[in-house]
Amino acid sequence: MSGQSAASLRKKVVVALPTEQYLSWGRYPRTVHQHVHRPAWNDQLPGILQTAAPGSLLSYGLGRSYGDSCLNAGRELVVCRRLNRILGFDADTGMVRCESGVTLSDLIEVFLPKGWFLPVTPGTRFVTVGGAIANDVHGKNHHRAGTFGAHVRQLGLHRTHDGLVVCSPDEHPDMFQATIAGLGLTGVIAWADLQLKRVGGPWMDTGNVAFHSLQSFLDLSRESDGRFEYTVAWLDCFAGRNTRGIFFRGNHSEQRGRNSRPKWSPKLPFALPALALNRYTVKAFNSLYYHVHAADTSASLVPYDSFFYPLDSIRQWNLLYGRRGFLQYQCVIPENNLEALEEILDRIARSGMGSFLGVLKQFGSAPPAGLLSFARPGLTLALDFAMRGESTLQLLRSLDEVVRQSGGALYPAKDARMSPALFEASFPRWRSFVPFIDPAMSSSFWRRVTEIQ
Amino acid sequence: MMTITTRSSAPRIARMQKIVVLGATSGIALEIERQLAAQGRELLLVARSPQRLSELQSDLLARGARQVLTIAADLGQLQQHTQVFDFVRRSFANFDTVLLAYGSMEDQKDSEWLVDVLVDELNVNFVSAAALLTLFAADLEQRRTGCLAAITSVAGDRGRRSNYVYGSAKGALSLFLQGLRSRLHPAGVKVITIKPGPVQTPMTDHLANSARFAQPERVARRIIRALERRSPDVLYTPWFWRPVMSAVRHLPETLFKRLAF
């Protein structure tokens, strides 16, 4: 444009006001970022990286990490949402190339009508492909398919000094492995090639079974793994040692059901008063939830979204937890150590600080896709805790002890407070990851758990 | 393929099947194109960067567009216009809608003392736009069909202290469209003036409060509806800008000149 000649040569660095707008899903900790870059095209990224101060940047997608792994307090974010183009699709093989800000929701919307589905999906569709790779997310089919990263065939990575690095299991395999589950620290993902999966349609054959002990959960899980592609359990975390829960399982269906779900979904407009979710209301909810599902154990045909994404139907459900936000606690415990899991549930029940979302899943034995992948053989338990200050942090620290002694690990994508020691115990290989970190990148989480500034 | 019905008793005609977007990589245009692609329309995109055009083309095809043609050109340069126009006529004959979506908003402070910045700003936002619209208008007028639309701005409704350079160019474009509408009316060619309020796009990222600006998805949806119905003549989006700007236009100048916004 002729405007380019004079005007853009003198393009000033725009100093935006520090903004609190970018939080993580748990809305804790509340951080302030110095500057937020919002590139709309991949060609803008080299410039952003090259003019950045060392350790100043972190990519940010939809902010669905729960703790501080998507935050960069006092520094800068590169928000990748506008980098959301699908760059190519092979209708014969189901291989899609997309930019890192494409959401899983986008992919479903575009490719499910063509008979393709995500190879692995977490419990929300509102995450970006870049975020799914950086956290190497898992889903209800971990026992069959492994993690998200296992289905990435190749990716383009913007690096400060190396330009665009194309990596895959064959080309720069070390960088490829470091970038999967690399917490966004190895550079900014430009695009990724993702292998989609053929499905018969948008419907799921599902069933649920009530269980009353961790052992019976494990038996159910082992028995179901061969027959069901997707398995997961909900657990009443107020029950303590009198474990009770519902085991959900399902397969993609060729059949078509009757669609009765409304397109519209309710949205929480603002943070609820902190008291709305107290031990009595949550306990009542858990009891109700258990009885409703325990009573209905018949097989049923349900739409994929109500099976995979029940919480997506309430937009901004994180506001349920009030202004102070919440913490999620997700650990994995080796299978031969059910006592540790019982101890954790017992400590939670005794504290009275349980959540209405206790989720339990048996991971499969797939080898980790990334250097810092969280998923590993064992049982993984995820729970929410409203942030109530020191009492909450104290409870979680007491759970940390059990996890550590059991030889388990905590999930960085859900964490806002684990100690450097527990991180080291969870990811003993983290030091070999350090050389792959791009000089421009850092995150609140990384500085906290490694104590490297 | 999709047919749009009109409310009148006129015969059903397929409207807005082939759309030319001038400034196809601008923030609002991107959203419009994506929504049109999902509806299976045909698009011809004009923008500066061949690389960006090719990324955009892949995306729109994957999302369902029936056809996506692209041509790289700097529309701010008048001498490139005929080449673009010839390409459109040759490769995309019988296009029925033209949307002009580009604009430039430099920091006004620069154009207050650098005349070349001022002139560039006026050239891009008004002169080049008027020149392009004139080319396309002649073609549609001759075929006695179609719709011309251009994105101007609420900033063109009154000259403000902080943004009068951009505002005057957009205001001039709005006046130009007004006259063009009247000229093309007998030929049955529709001219739509689109006046968005501030929208969350790369053009406005540097402005304070940009987080409170309108979502481009919503603005795009409204613009597409106006293009399909070929109504109203002047679209304010979001809607509340119409009463707001009406009030702003009626403030007495003695008062208005004292307002620091």
Interface residues (C-beta under 8 A of the other chain):
Chain A: M1 S2 G3 Q4 S5 A6 A7 S8 R10 K12 V14 A16 L17 T19 Q21 R38 A40 W41 N42 D43 R82 R85 I86 L87 G88 F89 V96 E99 V110
Chain B: T25 G27 L30 R48 S49 Q51 R52 E55 L56 S58 D59 A62 R63 G64 D74 L75 G76 Q77 S104 E106 D107 D110 L114 D116 V117 D120 E121 N123 V124 P202 D205 H206 A208 A211
